[in-house]
Amino acid sequence: MRSLNFIGGEKGGVGKSVTARLLAQYFIDHNRPFVGFDTDRSHASFSRFYADYASPVVIDSYESLDAVATVFEDEAGETAPRSVVVDLAAQTAAPLARWVNDSDLLGLLAEMGVAVNFWHLADAGKESVDLLDRLVDTYGDGPNYIVVKNLGRGSDFSLLDASPAMHKAQALGAQVVSLAQLHEASMRKIDRQNASFWSAVNGRTGPDALGLLERQRLKTWLRGTYATLDGLPL
């Protein structure tokens, strides 16, 4: 399966870039070719941690965004499937929707056999519920929806679970998953190193290198996350 994965949530601080990095490492560890794009002009954390795979894209430029879909045309004739991961910055929903609709992107990629996945990273607050409702209203039954409860950003998701937005998304086939929290001190060390998750697991030197048990916890966290990703249309 080929897939185009928009990692969103529209608000800042809900774990979009961490999820993009996780998905990138998942594809790498499963020997699945992919291309990454980073729309965050301020922090560009996805392309910082996975510089060999991700490049910047300008969200309000059709010419720049076109490169996201052109990946699938460029691979014509190749035997290996290719997927795309797009790390969406906060407040990019409107220009993205204009590009998707004006280009009839969902129809085109459906003809090409590419699954389009909109990932909605959610914390436990009401704003994430409202933004999910807006996302589903924007795209209807066109794409796949993956709602991610980020346990690093809250523990009580009852507001989201009981919301009409969630019921609407699930009626359209949305898959709901949880993202466990990695120990905060370990994540800080990884971020200070600008390290991929592979580098963090295998690195042994430097002031921010993870210790033995920190590496073990990271490997355990990755295994658990990969088991969740295995059930998604990637």
N, C-alpha and C positions, 0 to 999 in steps of 0.2 A: 504494500500500500504506500502511495505517496500522500503527503499531507502538508498543508500550509497551516501553521499554528500562530495565531495572533495571541500573544500573552498580555492580557489587559486586566482592567479593573478600574481604570479611569482616574482613580485617586492615587496620591502618592503614599508610599510606606506600607503597601499591602503585600509586598513580596513578589512583584512582577519580575524583577531582574533575577532574583534568586531562583524563581521557577524557570526562567529562560536558561539559566546556567545549568540547572538540574536536567532539563530536557536535552541540552547540548551534550552534557556528560553521558546521559543515557544513550543517545545515538552513537557517541564515540565508543562507549564500552560494548555496544552491540554491533559494531562494525557497520553502521548504517550511514551512508553519506548524507550530509545535510549542509545547508547554508544558513547563516544567521544574519540578521539585520537589526540594527540598534537605532531607535528613533529618539533617544534621549540626548539632546545636545548638551545638557548641563553636566551630567555625570557619566554617561556612556559606559556604565558598568559592565554591560554584557560584552561589548567589544574589548573592554579592558581585561576581563578575565579569560576571554576566548578569542584573542586577537587573530589567531590563525583561521578562525571560522566565521567571525562576524565582522561586518562592515557597517558604517553609518548610512542611514537613509533619511532623507528630508521628508517629513510627513506631509507638508503642505505643497509638495512639488509632485505633480503627476509623473513627470519624467523620471524623477528619482524613485518613486514608488513602483513604477512599471518594472523596475529591475527585480522586484520581489516575485512577480509572476513569470517573468522571462526565464527564470531559472528552469522552469519545467519544460519550456520549449527548447532550451539549449541542450537538454539532456536527451533529446530525441535520438533513438538508436542505442542508447546505453542500456545495459542489462540490469544494473543495480538501481533500485528506487532511490529517489532523492527527496528529502523533506526540507522544509523551510521553517525557521523559528524567527518570529518577529517580536522583539521586546518593545512594547508600546509604552511610551512615556505617559505621564499623567496628562489629562485634558487633550487627548489626541482623537477622541471618538468622532467629532464632527468632520474634520478633514479626511479621516480614514473612510467614513461612511460615504462622503461625496465621491471619493475615488472608486470605492467598491461599486456603488450604484451606477455612476457614469460609465464605468468600464464593463458593466454586467459581469463582474468578476466571478460571482458565484455560478452563473450559468456556464461561463467559459470553462472553469475548472471542473465542473461536473462533467462536461463533455470529454475532458481530458483524463477523467478518472482520478482526480485529486481531491482528497477529503479536506474540507476547510473547517478548522476548529477554532472557535472563539473561546479562549480561556478567560474566565472571570475570577480574578483573585479577590477574595472577600475577607474582611475582618468582621468583628461581631457587631458593628454599628449599623444604624439605619441607612446611612449614606450608601453603603455597599448594596443594600436591598434596593434602594431607588435606582442605582446605576445598573443593576441587573435588569430591572424592569425596562429601563431605557434601551439597553442592549437588545433584549428580546423583541421589543417593539420595532427597533430599527431593522432587524434582519429577518424576523419571522421564522419560517420553517426552512430557510435556505441553508444555513450551516449547521454544524454540530456545536453544541454548547457543553463546556466543561466548567463546572462551578467548583472552585477550590476553596475549602474552608481552611484558612491559614491559622493553624493552632499556635503559631508564634505571634499572632496578632489578636488573640482572643480565645476563650474557651467555651463561652455560652453562645451558640449560634441559633438559639430558639427563635429569635426574631426573624432570621433569614429562613429557617425551616418552615415557619408558619405563614410566611408572606405569600400574597397572591403572585408576586414576581417569581418565587421559586416554583409554585404550582404551575404557572404558565410555562416556565422553562422546562420543567419535567414533562409536561404534556407534549412538548416538542422533542422529547427524547434526551434532554440534558442528562449528563452523567455528573454525579456529585461525589467528590472525593475530598479527603482530608490530607493536609500537608503537615506532618509532624514538625515540631520545632527542634532544630539542632541547638545544642548547648551554646548559649550566647557567647561565652568566652572563646570557644573554638571558632565561631563564625567571625568574631572580631579579628582573630589572628589570621584567618584565611583572607579576609578583606584587606588587612594591612599588607599582606604579601602580594596582593593582586594575583592570587594563585587560583588555578583551576582546581576542581575537586580532586582530580587525579594527582596533581602536584601536591596538594595538601595531604593526601593519603600517603604519598611516597616520599615526601620531603623529610629530611632529618636534620638539616643544618639551618642556621639563621636564628635570630632572636625571636621570631614569631613561628618557628616550626612547631607543629603539634607534637605533644608527647605521646607515649605509647598508648595510653588509654583514650586520649583524645582522638587518635587515629582510628582506634577500634570503634569508638562511638560514631565517628564519621562514616566508617564502612557499614556499620549497622544501619545508620540512618539512610544511606544510599540504597542498601538492599531493600529496606522497607518501602522506600519511595519507588524504586524500580518495579516492585511487585504491583504497586498501584498503577504505574504507567503501562504495565503489560496489558491491562484490561481496557485501554483507551484506543481510539481509532487513529493511531499514529502511522 
